[in-house]
Amino acid sequence: MKILDVMPAEVILPDLQARDKLGILQELAAPVARAAGVSHAEMVRVLMERERLGSTGIGGGIGIPHGKLKGLDSLHLGFGLSRQGVDFESMDGRPTRIFFLLVTPENSTGLHLKVLARISRILKSEPFREKLLAAENRETIQAIIREEDEDF
């Protein structure tokens, strides 16, 4: 399975408008909740619960909000870019600009961890991050991810 196999075009948001953590999560979750056929409010609640355990802002301008959702039938990914960056309570205190959102079924711990590790691994590449930040539209973002992606 590749990242774009579970991340359709409509869940890629090239210009997030929210200015705070809750707003970013609400904005990222909207198209993913629609694609997954689940409640937007429930998805945001699960993501915020996870954030209370510790920020998913991992530093270097990257956030990977994630959670496990009851009633979900498969994993779903979303993506967003914040052009200005937001305070996502990252470990390094810097603004977060690149977001991958991951939600998985409640009982899929192995897959959840495997996908998180895969996303973290590709985001370690500085050229990859720079290309994403320079991308102006959804199609370009998809092409950049496709180029970097491997099966997980």
N, C-alpha and C positions, 0 to 999 in steps of 0.2 A: 504494500500500500504506500502511496506517495501522499505528501501533504496536500497537494491540489485535488487528490481524490476525495478528500473530506472537507475541502474548503472551496465551495463554489464562488463564482465571481461576485454574487450579490452580498457576500459576507466580508468582502474586502473594502475597507473604507479608507480612501487615500487622503482624506483631509478631515480628521476629527476636530470638532468644534468645542467640545467640553473643556473646561478650565480646571477641573478638580477630579479627584479619584472617583467619587460616586458618579459624576457626570460621564466620565470616560467609560466606566463599567456599563452604565445604562445605554450609552451610544453603541458600544461594541456588541452588547448583548441583544439589541433589538433585531438585527437581521439574522443572527444565529438562532434566537428563540423562534423566529418565524420559520426558518429552514428546518429546525428540529421539531416543530409542532408542539412547543411547550410554552408555558407562561413566561412572559418577559419578567414580571415581578418576581417569580420564583427563581429564575436564573440569576437575577441581580442579587436576591437574598443569599443564595448559595455562594456566589462570588464574594460578597461582602463578609459573610461568615468566615470564609477562607482568609480574607485580608486581615481579619481580626487576630488570626493566629500568627501573623507576620506578613509583611508586605511581599507581594510577588514582583515588586520592582527589584530586579536583580542587579541593577547598576549598569553603567555603560550606556544609559539611555534606553534600556530595555525593560519591558514589563510583560510577564506571562501570567495574567490572571487565569485561574483555573478552579474547577470544582467538579464534584460528582453529583449528578442529578437523578433523583428517583423518577422512574417512568420514562427515562430516555432509552431509546433502543440501540443507539450506536454513538460513537464519538463524533463530536462536531468541533470544527475550528473556525475562528474568525481572525481577522487581521485589521489593524488600523495604524495610521500614522498621524501623530500630532505635530504639526509644522512648528509650533512655538515650544512644545514640550510642556509637561505638567508636573506638578509635585505629586509623585506617586509613592512618596515615603520610601524611596529607593535606598538600598544599603549604602550607596556612595553619596546620597544627598543631592545628586544632580537631577535635572529635569528628565522625564521619561518621554520618548518620542516614538518608539517602535513597540507595538503591542501585538502579541499573539494571544488570543483567548481560546482556552480549551475547556470543553465540558465533556464528561464521559458518563456512562451509566454507573450507578451506585456500586455495582459489584465488579468493576473492571480495573482493579488496582494495577495489575501488570501492564495492561495496555496504556493506562493513564501515565505511568512512570516512563514507559518506553517512548511515548510521544513527547513528553516533557524533555526527556534526555535528547531526543533527536532535534527538537527546536533549539534547545540550549546549545547543542553542538554546532549547528549551522550559524547561529548568531554570534559565535566566537570569532567568525571571520570578519575582520574589519572591512575588507572590500565589499563583502555582501551587505553589511549594514550601511555602508556609504551609498551603494547602489539603491538600496531601498529608500533611504532618505532623499535621494535625488529624483526618485520616480514621481512622475506627475499624474499618473492615472492608474486605474485598476489593471489595465492590460499590461502595462509595463511592470507592475508589481508581480503579476502572474508569471511573466516571462523570466523575471529575476529569480523567483522562487523555483520555477521549473528547472532552470539552469543549475541551481544549487542542490536540488532535491535528490534524495535516494530513498529507496524503500525502507520502511521501518517495520 
